[in-house]
């Protein structure tokens, strides 16, 4: 098998940390890219970051850094975008940042080329702008007066701007969408045609003058290129189009597939092909719009505070378990509800129970009954190889199986495992990784049933009579496991390496070719029972741990120290002097019954009569640790009743917030200062 395959993910906005939704998209793309590499194709897998636009400019200003410093931190910094992809074992061949010099100059050339051809012209932009989405909308496109993508309010906008003649391409785009399989799943075609094409495609505003963080239009200073024109072009600039950084354009363009989330299908299936038509370039072969991972039925977003941190999940459950869960659970073209319970259950049922048990039972039995190596000659028979070849042939159906038990069990397992590669390939080629995984797990489940059908522990009781049969059963289990392992490699690369080591499968038994061949594993392979590939997880314990880790992460994301802003309204000196601050000594301090906030102080204020003050500081101090301390109180506040007790004054403390948590410190002064001393 040969051929080239160019696959891309959307390039991410580094405006916030990435969450599990972004991870889903990249992991899916990675599994598809790895699948094509497994098939022997020359793959170019591109990902990157989309770093311009007003949102980033605003965020950088808020953070007090330049936009470049801001994006550098999120892209290259600790636990940034690149770190996350490394952790998730993402095998991208190239990473583009739209602030890379070669991309910037290529965009200027692309913009000029479209201007020179008359497809970009200057006009006045009047309309609505959604700042968070960086999208322009016409009145008719708004949903209840708000952005149709995110539902947030839009702003009026009017300025001199460049426009792209999108309207000119309407018919060709409609044909592309309706009459070809350019855009999948098919449901997205209806969305695009009904919502955007039928109402009439308007020309697109492609430059901005109201902010500067973008690629300058070099022939008209003051204008920056609309961020989507800049971003979409990454798919060709990263190959070397209009630049000398790379030289792969002729080899890899057109792309085989752009994998994108459903909300950006419009840009990829309408604007991007029109731009390419304008540039006279071939169109990508496919755009696949996957669904969203939802939380409690809604979209994850930083502003809703409901994002799930992939770092926490990967560190707790393992990268491969997380990758697997994302692709096994949610049909790729549809939305799915993410939950920690579902994640843990999938790990327990599919990975620990089905796959993990198959591997550990099989390797343990080969160890126990055969010392880790099966006898030569116990492997696939000629008949079995023939059966497998018939089932594996393209369009090959399972022949009617006539064998009697126990050979019938062998034939069923072999037929199912031998046809697996074909069924898997079909699902993967239709961008249905969840179906491909389902096929693999049917074989895994069948293999587990095969163990029970053959009851090896019964056979082992009489090795002289049953040794050969037992060895053949073990071989079939190893071989079925191996084939599943090869096809699971794109999903869980690290764990499958460990699986292959345990069943003794060398490199030539890990190939695509070998996944379609029953009997590729040597019958005398060295089998070792290693650690459990996927240990079982205690649901309740893990949920509690996750909650604590997520709370900790949320806290850590808040500013380390925050103090209240200073008041700017002046207070005149005489008014200030009316407040009587005195040094007081704590004679006694008690908790107040039924209150978890209040402490009751008996204080020496220098007057000779004890003063009682109630203070809501029980969260920070134990009563006994305050006895004998020298504090400061304001003593001329009117008396106040709390929990039926009278408080005469207020103790002075300093407050601030640390990672979102309020901290309080009573002001304590030198014990040498006598009670009653006035503060002035
Ligand atoms: N910068 C643009 C893409 C430009 S491509 C030329 C962008 N970036 S993004 O960071 O906002 O989103 C990147 C991808 O993550 C999109 O495909 C988006 O659909 C996907 N996801 C973001 N949240 C998601 C979920 N909750 N679930 C699934 N995918 C989601 O858009």
Boltz pocket constraint, residues with backbone or C-beta under 6 A from the ligand:
constraints:
  - pocket:
      binder: B
      contacts: [[A, 9], [A, 10], [A, 11], [A, 12], [A, 13], [A, 14], [A, 20], [A, 21], [A, 22], [A, 24], [A, 25], [A, 50], [A, 228], [A, 231], [A, 232], [A, 233], [A, 234], [A, 259], [A, 260], [A, 261], [A, 262], [A, 263], [A, 264], [A, 291], [A, 292], [A, 293], [A, 294], [A, 299], [A, 300]]
      max_distance: 6.0
